[in-house]
Amino acid sequence: MKIITVTGYKPMEMGIFSENDERIKFIKKAIEKKLLAKIDEGLEWVIVSGQMGIEMWTAQVALDLKDEYDIQVGVVPPFENQEKRWPEELQMSYQELTFTADFFEHIYNGDYKGPFQFRAKDAWYLDKTDGCVILMDEDNLGSVQYFYNAAKERDNYPIELITPMDIDDVIEEMRMEDPSYWE
């Protein structure tokens, strides 16, 4: 897969209400592990809509990886000003992301008009990418279920999950990297 999209939960769906929440570093590390594995397999582009949560964190991780790897980051939101109702801190992070991404363009010009824009976004991503990575728990789908269900309906469209068990593994790995763990 040369072009993938990564999506998943919004922060509030995970009980995360602050960008300082310690769990974000574990989530980002799990995303990084998955992206590094994909880079080893020939990944060239990571494309996200830039929604708060998994998509924004993925873009941040991918942009950090650009320092060492030949990877591009695209941000393609469904409409303009998707961030206007977000907390100010997240609006600033989103704006920074749109300026630092290798590609940024809206699917629809103008503000939110209706749910059809999200369905069109999902179809666009399924048409333009070779596969996806979704951070989710199949027992608690949340808002990501719409993209997940649309992806499952596509023939030969690879879906890879980052599960709560993967996050637990990352937490344990990071704990074991701490020298005090072994004392």
Backbone bond lengths (Angstrom), bond angles and torsions (degrees), N, CA, C in turn:
res aa  C-N    CA-C-N  psi(-1)  N-CA   C-N-CA  omega(-1)  CA-C   N-CA-C  phi
1 M - - - 1.448 - - 1.526 108.96 -
2 K 1.310 115.40 121.15 1.454 120.54 179.19 1.523 112.20 -92.85
3 I 1.325 116.64 -28.31 1.464 121.71 -178.35 1.526 107.97 -130.06
4 I 1.332 116.45 122.35 1.465 119.95 177.54 1.519 109.95 -128.51
5 T 1.303 114.33 160.26 1.452 120.87 167.74 1.522 106.79 -115.13
6 V 1.313 114.75 147.53 1.464 121.13 176.98 1.521 106.52 -124.09
7 T 1.310 115.84 131.91 1.455 120.68 180.00 1.522 109.14 -144.56
8 G 1.299 115.77 178.91 1.459 120.83 -179.00 1.514 110.09 163.79
9 Y 1.299 114.33 -154.29 1.452 120.74 -173.83 1.531 113.35 -70.63
10 K 1.310 113.56 155.38 1.459 120.88 166.46 1.536 106.07 -83.49
11 P 1.320 118.51 158.09 1.466 119.50 -173.49 1.534 113.73 -58.18
12 M 1.333 117.00 -40.87 1.463 118.61 -177.25 1.519 112.46 -66.54
13 E 1.343 117.26 -23.50 1.459 120.31 177.14 1.530 111.01 -71.85
14 M 1.330 115.77 -16.34 1.470 121.06 178.04 1.525 111.31 -106.92
15 G 1.323 116.63 6.95 1.463 120.36 -177.96 1.524 112.69 72.50
16 I 1.320 117.02 24.68 1.462 121.77 178.83 1.528 107.42 -104.53
17 F 1.335 115.47 120.08 1.461 120.51 -175.93 1.522 112.98 -122.72
18 S 1.332 116.10 9.07 1.456 120.74 179.19 1.525 109.05 -145.96
19 E 1.314 116.27 141.24 1.463 120.35 176.91 1.525 111.29 -69.78
20 N 1.311 117.50 -7.69 1.466 121.75 177.31 1.529 112.36 -94.36
21 D 1.311 117.51 2.23 1.461 121.71 -179.59 1.529 109.47 -60.96
22 E 1.321 116.08 128.92 1.464 122.18 -176.58 1.535 112.60 -59.82
23 R 1.304 117.31 -28.43 1.468 120.48 -177.49 1.527 112.88 -64.66
24 I 1.324 116.79 -24.58 1.464 119.88 -178.49 1.527 110.71 -61.77
25 K 1.337 117.51 -37.53 1.471 118.60 -179.39 1.529 111.12 -65.00
26 F 1.315 117.94 -33.52 1.465 120.77 177.66 1.529 110.64 -71.10
27 I 1.320 115.90 -40.79 1.459 120.44 178.48 1.527 109.64 -63.66
28 K 1.337 116.57 -45.47 1.466 120.18 179.74 1.528 111.07 -62.42
29 K 1.315 117.39 -37.92 1.463 120.53 179.04 1.535 110.03 -65.38
30 A 1.329 117.80 -40.13 1.467 120.75 177.90 1.527 110.18 -64.58
31 I 1.322 116.84 -40.24 1.464 120.83 176.89 1.522 109.73 -63.67
32 E 1.331 116.34 -44.40 1.466 120.45 179.50 1.528 111.27 -58.85
33 K 1.325 116.65 -44.62 1.473 119.87 178.64 1.523 111.15 -57.94
34 K 1.315 116.17 -44.55 1.468 120.75 -179.02 1.527 110.15 -66.07
35 L 1.330 117.54 -43.25 1.462 120.25 -179.59 1.521 111.23 -65.58
36 L 1.326 117.46 -40.19 1.468 120.15 178.48 1.525 111.09 -62.08
37 A 1.316 116.65 -40.18 1.467 120.11 177.10 1.531 109.87 -63.36
38 K 1.317 116.87 -40.52 1.466 121.12 179.15 1.530 110.92 -68.94
39 I 1.326 118.01 -37.52 1.467 121.35 177.16 1.523 109.58 -61.21
40 D 1.331 116.85 -41.84 1.463 121.15 177.23 1.524 112.07 -61.03
41 E 1.334 116.16 -25.88 1.466 121.72 179.72 1.526 112.39 -92.26
42 G 1.346 117.95 1.18 1.457 120.49 176.19 1.520 116.22 109.15
43 L 1.322 117.75 12.38 1.459 121.08 178.87 1.523 110.82 -58.68
44 E 1.348 115.32 134.25 1.463 121.41 178.26 1.524 112.64 -116.96
45 W 1.324 117.64 -35.38 1.460 121.82 -176.27 1.527 111.48 -130.26
46 V 1.321 115.74 138.70 1.461 123.58 168.39 1.522 105.25 -116.30
47 I 1.325 116.39 122.69 1.458 121.21 -178.36 1.528 108.78 -120.40
48 V 1.324 115.51 129.85 1.466 121.90 178.55 1.521 109.10 -134.78
49 S 1.324 115.39 162.15 1.466 118.65 175.51 1.523 111.01 -85.85
50 G 1.313 116.43 -12.11 1.457 120.49 177.70 1.510 114.65 84.77
51 Q 1.335 117.43 11.34 1.461 118.88 176.91 1.515 109.75 -58.00
52 M 1.334 115.40 150.51 1.464 118.94 178.92 1.523 109.44 -61.62
53 G 1.321 114.84 149.09 1.458 120.62 -179.11 1.508 111.52 99.75
54 I 1.317 116.81 -134.85 1.461 122.51 -172.52 1.523 112.21 -54.25
55 E 1.322 117.67 -42.66 1.465 118.89 -176.41 1.532 111.71 -67.68
56 M 1.318 117.16 -43.83 1.457 119.06 179.15 1.526 110.46 -66.19
57 W 1.324 117.41 -42.13 1.470 120.52 179.49 1.522 110.70 -64.92
58 T 1.327 117.25 -36.99 1.470 120.63 177.53 1.521 110.28 -62.08
59 A 1.319 116.37 -46.32 1.464 119.73 179.77 1.530 110.54 -61.22
60 Q 1.324 117.29 -40.68 1.465 120.32 178.57 1.524 110.96 -62.98
61 V 1.327 116.91 -43.35 1.467 121.19 178.55 1.529 109.80 -63.80
62 A 1.327 116.89 -46.54 1.467 120.54 -178.89 1.529 111.00 -62.53
63 L 1.318 117.42 -39.65 1.464 120.20 178.06 1.529 110.70 -64.30
64 D 1.326 117.37 -37.74 1.470 120.46 175.70 1.527 111.09 -64.55
65 L 1.326 116.96 -37.28 1.461 120.81 -179.42 1.525 112.39 -68.97
66 K 1.324 117.34 -21.31 1.466 121.18 179.23 1.532 112.02 -59.87
67 D 1.325 117.14 -23.53 1.468 120.28 178.73 1.527 111.52 -62.85
68 E 1.332 116.63 -30.66 1.460 120.53 -176.71 1.525 114.86 -116.07
69 Y 1.322 116.91 -17.77 1.460 120.31 -173.61 1.522 110.45 -128.31
70 D 1.324 114.82 153.00 1.451 121.20 179.01 1.526 109.03 -85.87
71 I 1.304 115.81 83.34 1.460 122.30 -176.88 1.524 108.05 -134.23
72 Q 1.313 116.04 145.07 1.460 122.19 -179.76 1.526 108.88 -114.40
73 V 1.331 115.20 152.12 1.464 121.08 -178.60 1.525 108.91 -124.70
74 G 1.318 115.56 126.19 1.455 121.55 176.22 1.518 110.58 -116.05
75 V 1.313 115.53 139.73 1.470 121.58 176.02 1.526 106.33 -121.43
76 V 1.339 115.28 115.97 1.460 121.27 -177.21 1.536 108.17 -130.11
77 P 1.334 116.38 86.34 1.469 119.47 179.51 1.528 111.12 -75.29
78 P 1.331 116.81 159.85 1.454 119.87 -177.46 1.531 113.42 -69.77
79 F 1.323 117.89 -26.31 1.466 121.93 -178.00 1.518 108.41 -158.45
80 E 1.315 115.32 168.52 1.462 120.52 179.76 1.533 110.26 -72.50
81 N 1.309 114.98 153.01 1.471 123.00 173.75 1.530 113.84 60.86
82 Q 1.328 117.26 31.76 1.466 118.50 -179.75 1.524 111.46 -59.92
83 E 1.331 116.23 -22.55 1.461 121.22 -175.13 1.524 113.94 -89.79
84 K 1.337 118.83 -1.13 1.467 119.68 -168.95 1.531 114.08 -64.28
85 R 1.309 119.11 -20.78 1.477 121.14 178.53 1.532 112.39 -100.65
86 W 1.305 116.87 3.63 1.456 120.76 -178.50 1.526 110.36 -79.86
87 P 1.339 116.48 162.13 1.471 119.06 172.12 1.535 110.01 -58.75
88 E 1.319 115.76 148.77 1.461 121.15 -174.62 1.530 112.68 -55.10
89 E 1.329 116.79 -40.65 1.472 120.81 179.22 1.529 111.18 -58.10
90 L 1.318 116.51 -42.76 1.467 120.67 179.98 1.529 111.54 -72.52
91 Q 1.325 116.91 -33.90 1.462 119.71 175.79 1.522 110.28 -60.84
92 M 1.322 116.53 -41.77 1.462 120.43 179.62 1.528 110.60 -65.92
93 S 1.320 117.33 -42.16 1.468 120.92 178.07 1.524 110.75 -62.43
94 Y 1.321 116.27 -40.46 1.463 120.84 179.06 1.530 110.66 -64.62
95 Q 1.329 116.49 -45.50 1.467 120.03 179.43 1.530 110.67 -59.88
96 E 1.323 116.26 -42.92 1.467 120.06 177.54 1.530 110.29 -60.34
97 L 1.301 115.69 -43.07 1.462 121.41 179.49 1.532 111.20 -60.33
98 T 1.321 117.08 -43.25 1.460 119.91 -178.56 1.527 111.68 -65.84
99 F 1.320 117.17 -28.64 1.464 120.78 179.61 1.520 112.64 -81.99
100 T 1.324 117.75 -28.19 1.465 120.96 -175.51 1.523 113.46 -96.68
101 A 1.324 117.67 -14.01 1.471 120.66 179.06 1.529 109.81 -66.44
102 D 1.322 115.75 152.78 1.458 121.25 177.64 1.524 112.02 -72.62
103 F 1.319 115.99 -25.41 1.456 121.21 179.74 1.516 108.17 -144.96
104 F 1.324 116.28 134.79 1.464 121.09 177.56 1.522 108.46 -144.89
105 E 1.332 115.78 122.74 1.462 120.94 176.84 1.519 109.08 -160.69
106 H 1.323 116.92 141.63 1.463 121.91 178.28 1.523 109.97 -82.53
107 I 1.311 116.52 148.79 1.465 119.86 173.36 1.531 109.06 -73.14
108 Y 1.345 116.71 -44.75 1.462 122.00 176.92 1.517 109.35 -116.33
109 N 1.323 116.26 135.35 1.456 120.01 171.43 1.522 108.38 -78.07
110 G 1.318 115.93 146.24 1.454 120.63 -179.15 1.515 111.49 94.88
111 D 1.323 114.37 173.66 1.460 121.34 -177.52 1.531 111.52 -78.27
112 Y 1.310 114.64 -179.42 1.461 122.58 179.73 1.531 110.53 -56.61
113 K 1.324 115.52 131.84 1.470 121.49 178.87 1.524 112.15 -117.59
114 G 1.337 116.62 -25.25 1.454 118.52 -179.02 1.515 111.87 166.92
115 P 1.338 116.62 170.36 1.459 121.64 -177.32 1.525 113.91 -60.69
116 F 1.331 117.35 -20.75 1.465 119.99 178.45 1.526 110.70 -57.88
117 Q 1.337 117.21 -27.23 1.457 120.08 -179.47 1.532 111.22 -68.27
118 F 1.312 116.67 -34.35 1.470 119.63 177.70 1.527 110.67 -72.59
119 R 1.321 117.25 -38.31 1.472 119.95 176.44 1.530 110.17 -64.11
120 A 1.329 116.18 -41.15 1.469 120.41 178.44 1.530 110.23 -65.59
121 K 1.325 116.64 -37.94 1.474 120.43 177.56 1.524 109.58 -61.65
122 D 1.319 116.86 -47.44 1.471 120.08 179.90 1.526 110.66 -59.36
123 A 1.332 117.12 -44.42 1.471 120.62 179.39 1.525 110.62 -63.50
124 W 1.316 117.18 -41.53 1.468 121.20 178.99 1.522 109.89 -59.81
125 Y 1.328 116.83 -47.44 1.469 120.66 -179.62 1.526 111.61 -63.21
126 L 1.306 117.02 -40.09 1.460 119.87 179.08 1.529 111.49 -67.27
127 D 1.321 116.85 -32.65 1.470 120.68 178.61 1.525 112.60 -76.65
128 K 1.311 117.50 -33.94 1.466 121.68 -170.30 1.528 114.52 -96.75
129 T 1.325 118.11 -8.05 1.467 120.45 -178.00 1.520 110.94 -117.34
130 D 1.333 114.29 159.79 1.469 120.94 -179.75 1.524 112.57 -89.13
131 G 1.319 117.50 -9.95 1.453 122.33 -178.40 1.512 109.63 171.27
132 C 1.327 115.47 179.56 1.464 118.97 -177.20 1.522 111.55 -141.18
133 V 1.309 113.59 158.69 1.455 123.02 170.22 1.519 105.51 -121.67
134 I 1.319 116.10 128.32 1.462 120.60 -178.14 1.529 108.57 -125.09
135 L 1.320 115.84 125.44 1.456 120.28 173.34 1.518 106.69 -90.11
136 M 1.328 114.47 110.85 1.465 119.35 -179.68 1.523 110.71 -167.15
137 D 1.299 113.75 164.01 1.453 123.89 174.31 1.527 105.73 -110.26
138 E 1.320 116.59 119.91 1.462 119.50 -176.79 1.526 113.24 -62.30
139 D 1.327 117.79 -14.75 1.461 120.74 176.21 1.529 112.32 -87.28
140 N 1.332 117.71 -13.95 1.466 123.39 179.96 1.523 108.13 -139.05
141 L 1.312 116.39 82.07 1.458 120.43 -169.69 1.524 114.51 -70.08
142 G 1.310 119.23 -39.98 1.457 120.66 -177.80 1.517 111.92 63.43
143 S 1.326 116.71 -159.76 1.463 121.48 -175.11 1.525 112.78 -68.02
144 V 1.319 117.97 -20.66 1.461 121.28 -178.86 1.534 111.91 -70.13
145 Q 1.330 116.71 -12.44 1.461 120.19 -178.74 1.520 112.59 -59.02
146 Y 1.312 119.06 -29.87 1.466 121.13 -178.21 1.527 110.65 -66.84
147 F 1.327 116.29 -46.29 1.465 118.90 177.35 1.529 110.14 -67.64
148 Y 1.316 116.87 -43.57 1.463 121.94 -179.18 1.534 110.56 -57.36
149 N 1.317 117.04 -47.05 1.472 120.48 -179.79 1.522 111.48 -65.35
150 A 1.330 117.30 -39.53 1.464 120.40 177.87 1.532 110.21 -65.49
151 A 1.324 117.18 -39.67 1.467 121.25 179.48 1.530 110.69 -65.64
152 K 1.332 116.74 -39.42 1.466 120.18 179.87 1.530 111.89 -64.29
153 E 1.327 116.94 -26.60 1.460 120.76 -178.99 1.526 112.08 -77.46
154 R 1.313 117.88 -16.10 1.471 121.51 -179.50 1.518 110.61 -80.50
155 D 1.317 116.26 137.35 1.462 120.60 174.78 1.518 108.87 -75.14
156 N 1.308 115.36 136.55 1.470 122.17 174.34 1.518 113.67 55.56
157 Y 1.319 117.28 36.33 1.461 121.20 175.79 1.535 107.30 -108.61
158 P 1.335 117.12 106.12 1.462 120.01 -176.31 1.527 113.13 -66.08
159 I 1.321 114.64 132.28 1.463 122.46 176.29 1.519 107.13 -121.12
160 E 1.312 116.92 122.50 1.459 121.45 174.04 1.509 108.08 -116.96
161 L 1.311 115.73 140.25 1.458 120.65 -178.59 1.522 111.39 -108.04
162 I 1.310 114.91 146.50 1.457 122.09 162.07 1.515 103.64 -107.61
163 T 1.308 116.19 116.68 1.462 122.01 -172.54 1.528 111.21 -103.81
164 P 1.328 117.15 168.84 1.467 119.32 174.37 1.541 111.78 -56.34
165 M 1.323 117.36 -33.42 1.460 120.23 177.91 1.531 110.84 -64.94
166 D 1.332 117.30 -38.09 1.465 120.95 176.08 1.528 110.61 -62.25
167 I 1.326 116.25 -40.99 1.475 120.50 178.51 1.524 109.35 -64.65
168 D 1.333 117.20 -42.76 1.467 120.48 177.32 1.525 111.00 -59.40
169 D 1.326 117.35 -40.37 1.470 121.00 177.81 1.529 110.98 -62.55
170 V 1.312 116.55 -41.46 1.464 120.88 178.89 1.530 110.30 -64.28
171 I 1.319 116.50 -43.19 1.464 120.18 178.94 1.527 109.61 -58.46
172 E 1.329 116.40 -45.56 1.465 120.23 -179.96 1.529 111.22 -65.00
173 E 1.319 117.67 -42.72 1.471 121.08 177.92 1.521 110.95 -59.99
174 M 1.332 116.36 -43.95 1.461 120.15 -178.92 1.530 110.91 -67.95
175 R 1.308 117.08 -36.15 1.470 120.22 176.14 1.528 110.05 -64.18
176 M 1.329 116.40 -40.32 1.455 119.80 -178.32 1.534 112.41 -71.74
177 E 1.343 117.11 -23.29 1.472 120.66 175.87 1.526 111.88 -72.30
178 D 1.312 117.08 -19.75 1.472 121.97 179.43 1.528 108.44 -77.36
179 P 1.340 118.17 119.83 1.462 120.66 -178.64 1.531 114.54 -55.11
180 S 1.321 116.88 -30.24 1.472 119.32 -179.83 1.528 111.94 -68.52
181 Y 1.338 116.96 -18.24 1.457 120.74 178.10 1.532 110.59 -61.49
182 W 1.322 116.00 -33.94 1.460 121.31 -173.45 1.527 112.46 -90.80
183 E 1.304 117.87 0.17 1.476 120.42 -178.24 1.515 111.35 -84.73
